[in-house]
Amino acid sequence: MTFENFCNFYANGIILLEGKRNVKPEGHAKLIAIGNLLGTHLPNATFRSGNADGSDNNFSQGVAQVNPKQLEVIMPYRDWE
């Protein structure tokens, strides 16, 4: 699948984020850039995340740079901190 095919397929989709907490230092900027790229090319998509430290948080930062309204944070239960 090409990037263009991916963007067409998920143009209005809900994309669930999952990853790992232990991200190598050089990975942080790359994950932020990927979030920014997808947020830019998928302006009508929704990105859902638990926003855990590491890859989830980095990716979400990139999406938020484009449009924070595209992010939905999933909480495990009411009053989660």
VOTI-216595 format. One record per atom (N, C-alpha, C): residue number from 1; x, y, z; residue in three letters. Coordinates in steps of 0.001 Angstrom, whole numbers, always signed. Each point is the difference from the previous one (the first is absolute). Example, Ala and Ser with C-alpha at 12.3 -4.5 7.8 and 13.67 -1.06 7.14 Angstrom:
 num       u       v       w residuo
   1  +13190   -5690   +7800     ALA
   1    -890   +1190      +0     ALA
   1    +900   +1200      +0     ALA
   2    -350   +1050    -720     SER
   2    +820   +1190     +60     SER
   2    -770   +1090    +730     SER
//
This chain:
 num       u       v       w residuo
   1    +845   -1168      +0     MET
   1    -845   +1168      +0     MET
   1    +895   +1237      +0     MET
   2    -300    +909    -883     THR
   2    +747   +1255     -42     THR
   2    -548    +960   +1056     THR
   3    +735   +1049    +259     PHE
   3    -460   +1008    +951     PHE
   3   -1301    +629    -495     PHE
   4     -84    +268   -1287     GLU
   4   -1220    +581    -582     GLU
   4   -1186    -945    +185     GLU
   5    +200   -1303    -234     ASN
   5   -1069    -984    +216     ASN
   5    -431     -26   +1463     ASN
   6    +971     +43    +892     PHE
   6    -283      +6   +1432     PHE
   6    -866   +1204    +360     PHE
   7    +400   +1174    -472     CYS
   7    -741   +1226    +309     CYS
   7   -1410     -39    -573     CYS
   8    -157    -534   -1186     ASN
   8   -1334    -112    -597     ASN
   8    -866    -976    +792     ASN
   9    +568   -1112    +409     PHE
   9    -745   -1036    +712     PHE
   9    -446    +479   +1383     PHE
  10    +865    +737    +699     TYR
  10    -283    +441   +1368     TYR
  10    -395   +1477     +95     TYR
  11    -387    +603   -1102     ALA
  11    -284   +1438     -43     ALA
  11    -980    +457   +1076     ALA
  12   -1007    -794    +291     ASN
  12   -1004    +351   +1006     ASN
  12     -19   -1013   +1128     ASN
  13   +1085    -707    +165     GLY
  13     +37   -1109    +939     GLY
  13    +322    +387   +1435     GLY
  14    -135   -1008    +848     ILE
  14    +433     +93   +1384     ILE
  14   +1248    -863    +107     ILE
  15   +1090    +598    +384     ILE
  15   +1286    -698     +34     ILE
  15    +418    -144   +1460     ILE
  16    +174   -1236    +426     LEU
  16    +384    -289   +1376     LEU
  16   +1511     -61    +103     LEU
  17    +550    +709    +958     LEU
  17   +1448     +45    +185     LEU
  17    +416    -966   +1094     LEU
  18   +1029    -721    -261     GLU
  18    +610    -814   +1047     GLU
  18   +1479     -61    -275     GLU
  19    +760    -162   +1040     GLY
  19   +1437     -12    -178     GLY
  19    +682    -476   +1260     GLY
  20   +1182    +504    +207     LYS
  20    +756    -405   +1186     LYS
  20    +441   +1233    +773     LYS
  21    +245    -214   +1260     ARG
  21    +385   +1112    +867     ARG
  21   +1483    +332    -125     ARG
  22    +809   -1004    -238     ASN
  22   +1452    +210     -73     ASN
  22    +401    +312   -1436     ASN
  23     +90   +1281    -289     VAL
  23    +392    +451   -1334     VAL
  23   +1423    +523     +90     VAL
  24    +828    -420    -935     LYS
  24   +1369    +491     -35     LYS
  24     -19   +1505    -242     LYS
  25    +970    +722    +546     PRO
  25      +5   +1465    -141     PRO
  25    -158    +481   -1445     PRO
  26    +615    -685    -940     GLU
  26     -85    +430   -1397     GLU
  26   -1378    -274    -606     GLU
  27    -828    -769    +680     GLY
  27   -1328    -326    -512     GLY
  27   -1061   +1040    +306     GLY
  28    +202    +809   +1025     HIS
  28   -1023    +975    +402     HIS
  28    -363    +950   -1138     HIS
  29    +984    +621    -602     ALA
  29    -258    +958   -1076     ALA
  29    -643    -675   -1208     ALA
  30    +396   -1238    -282     LYS
  30    -583    -721   -1139     LYS
  30   -1476    -294    +236     LYS
  31    -350    -399   +1215     LEU
  31   -1401    -289    +316     LEU
  31    -853   +1272     -45     LEU
  32    +537   +1099    +477     ILE
  32    -713   +1274     -81     ILE
  32    -216    +374   -1468     ILE
  33   +1023    -185    -824     ALA
  33    -103    +318   -1434     ALA
  33   -1039    -872    -693     ALA
  34     -75   -1275    +357     ILE
  34    -991    -896    -610     ILE
  34   -1414    +432    +400     ILE
  35    -186    +360   +1277     GLY
  35   -1301    +493    +435     GLY
  35    -403   +1257    -746     GLY
  36    +949    +912    -179     ASN
  36    -245   +1228    -733     ASN
  36    -348    -300   -1460     ASN
  37    +751    -887    -613     LEU
  37    -231    -373   -1395     LEU
  37   -1402    -578    -189     LEU
  38    -370    -955    +858     LEU
  38   -1322    -616    -143     LEU
  38   -1112    +977    +348     LEU
  39    +204    +818   +1015     GLY
  39    -999   +1015    +312     GLY
  39    -221    +968   -1149     GLY
  40   +1064    +339    -689     THR
  40     -80    +902   -1144     THR
  40    -718    -646   -1173     THR
  41    +335   -1249    -298     HIS
  41    -559    -677   -1176     HIS
  41   -1350    -662    +255     HIS
  42    -395     -96   +1258     LEU
  42   -1289    -612    +349     LEU
  42    -795    +981    +881     LEU
  43    -381   +1163    -528     PRO
  43    -638   +1023    +829     PRO
  43   -1369    -396    +554     PRO
  44    -622   -1009    -572     ASN
  44   -1314    -438    +484     ASN
  44     +61   -1282    +815     ASN
  45   +1190    -505    +233     ALA
  45    +163   -1217    +801     ALA
  45     +34    +358   +1484     ALA
  46    -323    -999    +819     THR
  46     +79    +133   +1444     THR
  46   +1065    -955    +495     THR
  47    +870    +473    +865     PHE
  47   +1072    -819    +562     PHE
  47    -313    -241   +1472     PHE
  48    -107   -1269    +389     ARG
  48    -297    -352   +1389     ARG
  48   +1238    -599    +649     ARG
  49    +234    +432   +1250     SER
  49   +1197    -434    +708     SER
  49    -249      -7   +1499     SER
  50    +718    -865    +708     GLY
  50     +26     +52   +1452     GLY
  50    +977   +1061    +478     GLY
  51    +773    +548    -937     ASN
  51    +977   +1063    +239     ASN
  51   +1049    -373   +1050     ASN
  52    +362   -1264     +20     ALA
  52   +1045    -456    +913     ALA
  52   +1328    +652    -367     ALA
  53    +890     +95    +980     ASP
  53   +1347    +499    -276     ASP
  53    +619    -841   -1110     ASP
  54    +826    +618    -799     GLY
  54    +691    -719   -1062     GLY
  54    -645    +269   -1351     GLY
  55    -166   -1045    -788     SER
  55    -440    +175   -1381     SER
  55   -1392    +602    -116     SER
  56    -934    -388    +862     ASP
  56   -1352    +580     -58     ASP
  56     +67   +1515    +168     ASP
  57    +687    +443   +1023     ASN
  57     +95   +1427    +292     ASN
  57    +721    +748   -1108     ASN
  58   +1085    -568    -509     ASN
  58    +755    +660   -1075     ASN
  58    -859    +171   -1246     ASN
  59    -667   -1077    -412     PHE
  59    -852     +55   -1185     PHE
  59   -1111   +1035    +196     PHE
  60    -616     -14   +1178     SER
  60   -1088    +942    +297     SER
  60    +486   +1449     -69     SER
  61   +1220    +258    +428     GLN
  61    +559   +1356     -90     GLN
  61     +26    +463   -1453     GLN
  62    +374    -903    -885     GLY
  62     +49    +346   -1425     GLY
  62   -1372    +298    -573     GLY
  63    -988    -811    +355     VAL
  63   -1367    +254    -466     VAL
  63    -491   +1330    +563     VAL
  64    +263    +241   +1285     ALA
  64    -460   +1229    +653     ALA
  64    +600   +1253    -636     ALA
  65   +1192    -105    -572     GLN
  65    +598   +1142    -687     GLN
  65    -856    +428   -1188     GLN
  66    -693    -960    -591     VAL
  66    -840    +263   -1166     VAL
  66   -1406    +407    +446     VAL
  67    -615    -847    +834     ASN
  67   -1364    +265    +457     ASN
  67    -307    -866   +1220     ASN
  68     +58    +566   +1199     PRO
  68    -250    -787   +1211     PRO
  68   -1403    -607     +58     PRO
  69    -937    +551    -771     LYS
  69   -1365    -545      -9     LYS
  69     -73   -1361    -672     LYS
  70   +1057    -395    -679     GLN
  70     +39   -1324    -618     GLN
  70    +345   -1096   +1012     GLN
  71    +407    +382   +1192     LEU
  71    +417    -968   +1015     LEU
  71   -1130    -319    +966     LEU
  72    -134   -1278    +318     GLU
  72    -891    -456   +1062     GLU
  72    +835    -853    +947     GLU
  73     +40    +401   +1263     VAL
  73    +751    -750   +1001     VAL
  73    -962    -967    +683     VAL
  74    +368   -1264     +14     ILE
  74    -811   -1047    +603     ILE
  74    +465    -192   +1440     ILE
  75    -919    +145    +930     MET
  75    +300    -162   +1425     MET
  75    -490   -1369    +458     MET
  76    +771    -702    +816     PRO
  76    -398   -1344    +425     PRO
  76   -1219      -8    +919     PRO
  77    -220   +1097    +718     TYR
  77   -1178    +116    +840     TYR
  77    -210   +1459    +390     TYR
  78   -1184    +310    +501     ARG
  78    -339   +1365    +385     ARG
  78    +980    +526   +1045     ARG
  79    +326   +1268     -85     ASP
  79    +909    +681    +926     ASP
  79   +1443    -510     -80     ASP
  80    +365    -606   -1097     TRP
  80   +1378    -439    -222     TRP
  80    +914   +1214     -49     TRP
  81   +1160     -85    +611     GLU
  81    +961   +1107     -38     GLU
  81   +1246    -418    -726     GLU
//
